[in-house]
Amino acid sequence: ILEVHARGKPLAEGVDLETIAKETPGFSGADLANLINEAALLAARRNRKDIGLNDLEDAADRVIAGPERKSRIISKKEREIIAYHESGHALVAKVLPNADPVHKISIVARGMMGGWTRFLPSEERHLWTKSQFDDRLAVSLGGHVAEEISFGEVSTGAQNDLEQATKLARKMVTEYGMSEKLGPRTFGQRQELVFLGREISEQKDYSDKTAQEIDGEVHNIIQRAYSTAKRIISENKAKLKQLAEQLIIQETLEEPELDKIFEGLAPQPAPS
């Protein structure tokens, strides 16, 4: 689809659209068309006659998170917290074997986000396993844990991470049958707007006692992910500090620079 929308556009030599495709899972055709057009505009603003990979990646960032907000005033302390938060996500992802590789981390504000970490899936994925979800949850909580360990308290910056982690953990229990205690079944009959693909209501088909067990299992899944993230960051505090300090200096770190910082840090399986 990217190739279709890129026809007639002057792509620079060596641009690999497959890399951009991996960075944009879930994009609709309209999103991809917007990405190509944004990249062309960025190239023109940079006085380039062709569209380079950096233009395409920056365009993807704009479509996903909005334009850069370099005019947004952030205090030195907040900047430091954001750097450690994003570094926490990246560090946990680097160590866990089932997490997607980190492609880029930045503390340049975009939209409502103070910073962000971008992952690059190593393969097209249609199915998820429990171990992949477990690692994904630990990565989501990596920013929260990094703040807690580095500053002795947490900020509101992890709100979206916690919300997404809670939703995923509940789906693991109620939709995917991934709870050892409750077994391979689903909970709740959902009614959806078929044409919009949107859930509008859920009919409860389980007892209040089971509801408590579901809450307990969701809590246990999140706590295990939290413990995994805390173990990794506690064992690699020096690497976390190195990464955060470099991020404060450069604002954005891409894969080659991240690989240098992470050198010697081999992926390790999390304890069961």
Secondary structure as GFF3:
##gff-version 3
##sequence-region A 1 272
A	DSSP	alpha_helix	2	6	.	.	.	ID=ss1
A	DSSP	alpha_helix	17	23	.	.	.	ID=ss2
A	DSSP	alpha_helix	29	45	.	.	.	ID=ss3
A	DSSP	alpha_helix	53	65	.	.	.	ID=ss4
A	DSSP	alpha_helix	76	95	.	.	.	ID=ss5
A	DSSP	beta_strand	102	106	.	.	.	ID=ss6
A	DSSP	beta_strand	116	119	.	.	.	ID=ss7
A	DSSP	alpha_helix	130	151	.	.	.	ID=ss8
A	DSSP	three_ten_helix	156	158	.	.	.	ID=ss9
A	DSSP	alpha_helix	159	174	.	.	.	ID=ss10
A	DSSP	beta_strand	189	193	.	.	.	ID=ss11
A	DSSP	beta_strand	198	203	.	.	.	ID=ss12
A	DSSP	alpha_helix	208	235	.	.	.	ID=ss13
A	DSSP	alpha_helix	237	250	.	.	.	ID=ss14
A	DSSP	beta_strand	252	254	.	.	.	ID=ss15
A	DSSP	alpha_helix	255	261	.	.	.	ID=ss16
###
